[in-house]
Amino acid sequence: MSDTGAIRPVERILYLKKLPMFANLPSAELTALAQNARERYFSKGEVLLREGEAVGTAYLIVDGRVRVTRGGFVLGDLGPSARLGALALLARDEQGIHAVALTETFVLALDRDALIEVCDDHFRVVQEMMRHLCRTFIAFQKKTWPSVAGVQVPARPEPHLLTDGELDFVARIFLLRRMTPFARASINALAEMSRALTEVRFDKGVTLWHEGDAAHYILLTVSGTVACSTQGRGELVRLGRSVALGSVEAVAEVPRWYDAVTETPLVALHAPIEGLIDVFEDNFEMAMDYLAVFARLVLSELDREAAEGPPDAERVLLGV
């Protein structure tokens, strides 16, 4: 492996702009990423990433081809303009992936520390990565939407949270802490998020939204069950307490793609997506934890598809 100086700064920006997760970034953010990217050359047969080691560098393939495997399964052969390692890096995945150059390969490399520094200085980068990962996860969900059995979650209230009145400040923080994306968040960050939430209560049989509706908010469920179904397919998934209902499409900025109807009385905390994004911008570590959750979800879907059969074109284009 060796360094080169083959790509001019403006060309680096053009290469980065080819990536779906960076395609909509303003020039300032693209410039910051380009300035922190390093050029690397790998000989045929040389290893870029090793499985069993946490991924510390993300690559953008400029020229050449790389074979990627994970858990004994081939994830794909990646060529020019494909990304490599970004998903596992963002997911903080300890299993890692194995990537070996099939030909002489030239890449742009972005180390973890450099990416974190850019994200910390340019929140728009974090927001665009969230949007892209959520859209990718929705594509997987639409293909694997559960059958009628769905996911059964008991509609049992939390006695230490629910009262006849509204949830108090401490109860809200406790609820947020139970949710995976916020498990490591500071009390100050949770307090700021709590202040952005509004408690809402619905009777049984209320339609929360229809497929195709705009996704402007998230519901953090406290108690009750919601039935989610897709039009014309007769398939159902039931979601219960401690779920960020509607979060994926709200962050992805795409319409609702399923109907949501309360099966029981529902207590939830209403979070406007604009307010949530503002909290993330003020609390960088919380934002990166939230991003890691979606990266892990997408990575798990890639693992599942790889175990089911040979790589398809869509997975190869996704990269890892």
Secondary structure by P-SEA (a helix, b strand, c coil): ccccccccaaaaaaaaaaccccccccaaaaaaaaaabbbbbbccccccccccccccbbbbbcbbbbbbbcccccccccccccccaaaaaaacccbbbbbbbccbbbbbbbcaaaaaaaaaacaaaaaaaaaaaaaaaaaaaaacccccccbbbbccccccccccccccaaaaaaaaaaccccccccaaaaaaaaaabbbbbbccccccccccccccccccccbbbbbbbccccccccccccccccaaaaaaacccccbbbbbccbbbbbbbcaaaaaaaaaacaaaaaaaaaaaaaaaaaaaaaaaaaccccaaaaaacc
